[in-house]
Amino acid sequence: MRSWFDGNRPRALALLAIGVVVLATVVSRLPVLGVGEIDWDEGVYWLSMQSMRSGHALFVSVYSSQPPAFLLFAEPLWAVLGAGIVAGRAVMLAWGAVAVVAGSVIGWRLGGRVAAVAAAVTLAVDPLMVRQSVVLQADGPATALGLVAVALAAVALTSASRHWGLAAAGLAGAALAVGLLTKLLDVAVVLPLLTVLLSRSRWRRLLPAAVLGGILAAGAILLPLHDAWQAMWNQAVGLHLDTQSATSGISVADALKIRWHLAAIAAVGAIIGWRRHRRLVVAGVVWFAAAVAAMAVTHPLWPHHAVSVSPAYALLCGAGVSSAFEWLSHLGRRDFVYAGTASAAALVLAASIFLWSGLRGLSPTTDFSALAGALDAHTSATAQLVGDDQYAQALANRAAPPGFVDTSNTRMYAEPGALQGLEAAADGAPPVCAVLFSSGRFAHLPGFAAWVAQRYPVAVSLGGSQTLFLAPGCA
């Protein structure tokens, strides 16, 4: 059976398998691109991109709780694809496909062909990766960029050409910088990237190239925004430092429990793969430890942040599956066929269960079509609106004051002066025409309901606890 590993045929089969995994990743997500709101953050980012499309500058006008790269890179392609929620999710799906390919490159370079296929499959069916390959959030692109960075580092480490190795190292640093400027949780990628680059003597050339690539990429993004650096720090970093007592979120232990089944499989993979694929196991374990540390200092911590450990699970699973397959290859032909078929069937079944679990979690939380229709009926297309359900507002294509595309509890209760700023924006130019009370977030802001009732006396009940307050003459 050793001949299976020799020649071009297994290489072609591995490439074909990875291609099938990428295709399955895309096809399995397509039916849910147009469903209703899956996560509350989607409305915030959708409304933010609508505001940017109208000419408002990020951080200068448009508020963002994330570093600049996420919206700066997502908005142009979103606009080209139609500027709706389907377009936004299609961009996330593209990043999901990139993550699968990058994971396979890491597996191939550090563990071989079978590890590459196994890592790709793990990333394609991991329930949190499934979610982040559809939901309009920064976590999916950031995870993909982290995988790209480490994949390029692995290429730099194993490249036979000195020049190509240096180029790959520089691009690895650039990808990491863009990832950090997409989501700060990508700080967890620094250690696995260094682990890969420093594992051979050529690190003295590769590390400076990676650092230079990171500096150049960061400069290309940040220098054009130099007028907004203070606002960027306050919104994307300072807010999360101020929310430790405002919003509790969940614990790191709770975040890790979400996929304990996959974590257990990855742990077994680390044990099985240690002897044959030590570099892959070390990279996975370091990535896991760094991701857990990054989550520990994230406030508030939410379930979707746990996707930062997904690359570690993929690498460890890849190491385990590859080692098991190599062990099977030493069996006789008949035993290999039986054992290989049974093992493949078990893996396909497990992957199918994980994928089904992930897709099932993409059901819409709320149908906002009726609410969006009511907003369309009661306000003009050019009216500015302040609301506590951004998805409905974006669906109705009603602009918000650029500084208040995000009215989350995290911001309104933790950011000093946020409520006063909201009231000032409503009285600004152009004035806000209406205020929507829908999710209950506004109802608990101290004194805000009374302030709204005084300035927006025309109250339109939209059913249940949903009320639209209109200024005179705005209907």
Secondary structure as GFF3:
##gff-version 3
##sequence-region A 1 475
A	DSSP	three_ten_helix	2	5	.	.	.	ID=ss1
A	DSSP	alpha_helix	9	29	.	.	.	ID=ss2
A	DSSP	three_ten_helix	30	32	.	.	.	ID=ss3
A	DSSP	alpha_helix	41	53	.	.	.	ID=ss4
A	DSSP	alpha_helix	69	80	.	.	.	ID=ss5
A	DSSP	alpha_helix	85	111	.	.	.	ID=ss6
A	DSSP	alpha_helix	113	125	.	.	.	ID=ss7
A	DSSP	alpha_helix	127	132	.	.	.	ID=ss8
A	DSSP	alpha_helix	139	158	.	.	.	ID=ss9
A	DSSP	alpha_helix	162	180	.	.	.	ID=ss10
A	DSSP	three_ten_helix	184	189	.	.	.	ID=ss11
A	DSSP	alpha_helix	190	197	.	.	.	ID=ss12
A	DSSP	alpha_helix	203	222	.	.	.	ID=ss13
A	DSSP	three_ten_helix	223	228	.	.	.	ID=ss14
A	DSSP	alpha_helix	229	232	.	.	.	ID=ss15
A	DSSP	pi_helix	233	238	.	.	.	ID=ss16
A	DSSP	alpha_helix	239	242	.	.	.	ID=ss17
A	DSSP	alpha_helix	252	257	.	.	.	ID=ss18
A	DSSP	alpha_helix	260	273	.	.	.	ID=ss19
A	DSSP	alpha_helix	278	296	.	.	.	ID=ss20
A	DSSP	three_ten_helix	303	309	.	.	.	ID=ss21
A	DSSP	alpha_helix	310	328	.	.	.	ID=ss22
A	DSSP	alpha_helix	333	360	.	.	.	ID=ss23
A	DSSP	alpha_helix	369	378	.	.	.	ID=ss24
A	DSSP	beta_strand	385	387	.	.	.	ID=ss25
A	DSSP	alpha_helix	390	395	.	.	.	ID=ss26
A	DSSP	three_ten_helix	402	404	.	.	.	ID=ss27
A	DSSP	alpha_helix	409	414	.	.	.	ID=ss28
A	DSSP	alpha_helix	418	426	.	.	.	ID=ss29
A	DSSP	beta_strand	434	437	.	.	.	ID=ss30
A	DSSP	three_ten_helix	442	444	.	.	.	ID=ss31
A	DSSP	alpha_helix	448	455	.	.	.	ID=ss32
A	DSSP	beta_strand	458	461	.	.	.	ID=ss33
A	DSSP	beta_strand	467	470	.	.	.	ID=ss34
###
